[in-house]
């Protein structure tokens, strides 16, 4: 099996400017994804897709390859991660390079470990899966959530069947954005991966921080310093 790690790192972040290269405990954010991927010894190639020459230089200094720059269209706010992956696979295929699967590793999940990647791939191989996606337990049960109308009245806010102690509620899980392993063949057939043959890899909440704001960044910083 031939696998490629894809680390998306465009330069146009608005919520936290330049977040993909922002120093976290003295290291650019994207470096955590690069190092975790390389140390897993799984990938034929660990690549970063970016629209910035500066970002490309930083990625290469940590051992990733940047075989081509991301197009302007795919570096926009409206381009999805799957749009970016599609462009990458197409560019590789033009060069006669084909991978059996890809693993999307977002730089914004710096607490994801090499072991997480290895365990997710173990599930992918053992289940002969079309995809494996990392999840974590929800911090708060969605059964205690609802919308509010203009009156702000709480009538029927919680279903009586769910008016239970927290420990008695069913566990819910959320996608944490850290790991997406997908069969290239299945991706070309159908980009919607949450279907039969797709499985979850459960990560701990403390490794599931997804940095989108300065507060997220500070939480990640605190967690890294506490274990380092």
C-alpha positions as CSV (number, residue, x, y, z in Angstrom):
1,X,0.0,0.0,0.0
2,X,1.2,3.5,-0.9
3,X,0.0,6.4,1.3
4,X,0.5,10.1,1.1
5,X,0.1,12.5,4.1
6,X,-1.6,15.8,3.0
7,X,-1.1,18.8,5.2
8,X,-3.1,21.8,4.1
9,X,-1.6,25.1,5.1
10,X,-3.0,28.1,3.2
11,X,-1.8,31.6,4.2
12,X,-5.2,33.4,4.3
13,X,-6.5,32.6,7.8
14,X,-8.6,35.5,9.1
15,X,-9.7,34.3,12.6
16,X,-6.1,33.9,13.7
17,X,-3.7,35.4,11.1
18,X,-0.9,33.2,9.9
19,X,-2.1,30.5,12.3
20,X,-0.5,27.6,10.3
21,X,3.0,29.0,11.0
22,X,2.3,30.7,14.4
23,X,4.8,29.5,16.9
24,X,3.4,27.1,19.4
25,X,5.9,26.3,22.2
26,X,8.7,27.6,19.8
27,X,7.6,25.6,16.8
28,X,5.4,26.5,13.7
29,X,2.0,25.0,14.0
30,X,2.3,23.0,10.8
31,X,5.5,21.4,12.1
32,X,3.6,19.3,14.5
33,X,1.6,17.6,11.7
34,X,4.7,17.1,9.6
35,X,6.7,15.5,12.4
36,X,3.9,13.3,13.5
37,X,3.4,12.0,9.9
38,X,7.1,11.5,9.3
39,X,7.7,9.7,12.6
40,X,4.8,7.2,11.8
41,X,6.9,5.6,9.0
42,X,3.6,5.1,7.1
43,X,3.8,7.5,4.2
44,X,5.6,7.3,0.9
45,X,5.4,11.1,0.9
46,X,4.6,13.8,3.5
47,X,3.4,16.8,1.5
48,X,2.2,20.3,2.4
49,X,-0.2,22.1,0.1
50,X,0.1,25.9,0.4
51,X,-0.2,29.1,-1.6
52,X,2.7,30.8,0.1
53,X,6.4,30.5,-0.7
54,X,7.2,31.4,2.9
55,X,5.1,28.6,4.2
56,X,6.6,26.2,1.6
57,X,10.1,27.0,2.9
58,X,9.1,26.4,6.5
59,X,7.4,23.1,5.5
60,X,10.5,21.9,3.7
61,X,12.8,22.9,6.6
62,X,10.8,20.4,8.7
63,X,11.1,17.6,6.2
64,X,7.9,17.9,4.1
65,X,7.8,18.2,0.4
66,X,5.9,20.9,-1.6
67,X,5.8,19.4,-5.1
68,X,3.5,22.1,-6.4
69,X,1.9,25.3,-5.1
70,X,-1.8,25.5,-4.5
71,X,-3.9,27.3,-7.1
72,X,-5.5,30.6,-6.3
73,X,-8.9,29.1,-6.7
74,X,-8.2,26.3,-4.1
75,X,-6.6,28.8,-1.7
76,X,-9.9,30.8,-1.4
77,X,-12.2,30.8,1.6
78,X,-14.9,28.9,-0.3
79,X,-12.7,26.0,-1.4
80,X,-13.4,22.9,0.8
81,X,-10.7,20.5,2.0
82,X,-12.0,17.9,-0.4
83,X,-11.6,20.4,-3.3
84,X,-8.0,20.8,-2.2
85,X,-7.4,17.1,-2.0
86,X,-8.9,16.6,-5.5
87,X,-6.5,19.1,-6.9
88,X,-3.5,17.4,-5.2
89,X,-4.4,13.9,-6.4
90,X,-4.9,15.3,-9.9
91,X,-1.5,17.0,-9.9
92,X,0.2,13.8,-8.7
93,X,-1.6,11.7,-11.3
94,X,-0.5,14.1,-14.1
95,X,3.1,13.2,-13.0
96,X,2.2,9.5,-13.1
97,X,2.2,9.2,-9.3
98,X,-0.6,7.2,-7.8
99,X,-1.3,6.5,-4.1
100,X,-3.6,3.9,-2.7
101,X,-4.9,6.2,0.1
102,X,-4.3,9.7,1.5
103,X,-4.3,11.0,5.1
104,X,-5.5,14.6,5.6
105,X,-3.7,16.0,8.7
106,X,-4.8,19.6,9.5
107,X,-2.1,21.7,11.1
108,X,-4.7,23.0,13.5
109,X,-4.7,19.8,15.5
110,X,-1.2,19.9,17.0
111,X,-1.9,17.5,19.8
112,X,-2.5,14.6,17.5
113,X,0.3,12.2,17.9
114,X,2.3,9.7,15.8
115,X,0.6,6.9,17.7
116,X,-2.8,8.4,16.8
117,X,-1.9,8.2,13.1
118,X,-0.6,4.6,13.5
119,X,-3.7,3.4,15.4
120,X,-6.0,5.0,12.9
121,X,-4.2,3.2,10.0
122,X,-4.4,0.0,12.0
123,X,-8.2,0.3,11.9
124,X,-8.1,1.3,8.2
125,X,-6.2,-1.8,7.3
126,X,-7.9,-4.3,9.7
127,X,-11.4,-3.2,8.6
128,X,-10.4,-2.9,4.9
129,X,-12.1,0.4,5.3
130,X,-12.9,3.1,2.7
131,X,-12.2,5.7,5.3
132,X,-11.2,6.3,9.0
133,X,-12.0,9.6,10.6
134,X,-10.9,10.7,14.1
135,X,-13.6,11.6,16.6
136,X,-13.7,12.4,20.3
137,X,-16.4,12.4,22.9
138,X,-18.6,15.5,23.0
139,X,-17.7,17.9,25.8
140,X,-21.5,18.5,26.4
141,X,-24.4,16.3,25.4
142,X,-26.4,17.6,22.4
143,X,-29.5,16.2,24.2
144,X,-29.2,19.2,26.5
145,X,-29.1,21.7,23.6
146,X,-31.8,23.4,21.6
147,X,-32.7,26.6,19.8
148,X,-34.4,29.6,21.5
149,X,-37.2,31.7,20.1
150,X,-37.6,35.4,20.6
151,X,-39.4,35.0,23.9
152,X,-36.5,33.0,25.3
153,X,-39.0,30.7,27.0
154,X,-37.5,27.3,27.9
155,X,-40.7,25.3,27.3
156,X,-39.7,21.9,25.8
157,X,-36.1,23.0,25.7
158,X,-35.1,19.5,27.0
159,X,-37.1,16.5,26.1
160,X,-38.5,14.9,29.3
161,X,-36.9,11.6,28.3
162,X,-33.5,13.3,28.4
163,X,-34.0,15.0,31.7
164,X,-31.4,12.8,33.4
165,X,-28.2,13.1,35.3
166,X,-25.2,13.7,33.0
167,X,-23.8,10.3,33.7
168,X,-27.0,8.6,32.6
169,X,-27.1,10.2,29.1
170,X,-25.9,8.4,26.0
171,X,-22.4,9.2,24.9
172,X,-22.1,11.3,21.8
173,X,-19.0,11.8,19.6
174,X,-17.9,14.6,17.3
175,X,-15.5,14.8,14.4
176,X,-12.4,16.4,15.8
177,X,-10.7,17.3,12.5
178,X,-7.3,15.6,13.4
179,X,-7.2,12.6,11.0
180,X,-9.0,11.7,7.8
181,X,-7.7,8.5,6.0
182,X,-9.4,7.8,2.7
183,X,-9.0,5.3,-0.1
184,X,-8.1,7.2,-3.2
185,X,-10.3,4.9,-5.4
186,X,-13.3,5.4,-3.1
187,X,-12.7,9.2,-2.9
188,X,-12.9,9.4,-6.7
189,X,-16.1,7.4,-6.7
190,X,-17.9,9.5,-4.0
191,X,-16.4,12.3,-1.9
192,X,-19.0,11.7,0.8
193,X,-17.1,9.4,3.1
194,X,-19.6,8.9,5.9
195,X,-21.1,5.7,4.5
196,X,-20.8,2.0,4.8
197,X,-17.2,0.9,5.2
198,X,-16.2,4.1,7.0
199,X,-15.0,3.8,10.7
200,X,-14.2,6.0,13.6
201,X,-10.9,6.3,15.5
202,X,-11.6,7.7,19.0
203,X,-9.1,10.2,20.4
204,X,-9.0,11.6,23.9
205,X,-10.5,15.1,24.3
206,X,-7.2,16.6,25.5
207,X,-5.6,15.7,22.2
208,X,-8.6,16.9,20.1
209,X,-8.2,20.7,20.3
210,X,-8.8,22.3,16.9
211,X,-7.2,25.7,16.7
212,X,-9.5,28.3,15.1
213,X,-9.1,31.2,17.5
214,X,-6.6,32.8,19.9
215,X,-8.4,31.1,22.8
216,X,-8.0,27.7,21.1
217,X,-4.3,28.5,20.6
218,X,-3.8,29.4,24.3
219,X,-5.6,26.2,25.4
220,X,-3.3,24.1,23.1
221,X,-0.3,26.0,24.4
222,X,-1.3,25.2,28.0
223,X,-1.8,21.5,27.2
224,X,1.5,21.2,25.4
225,X,3.4,22.9,28.2
226,X,1.7,20.7,30.8
227,X,2.9,17.4,29.2
228,X,6.2,18.7,27.9
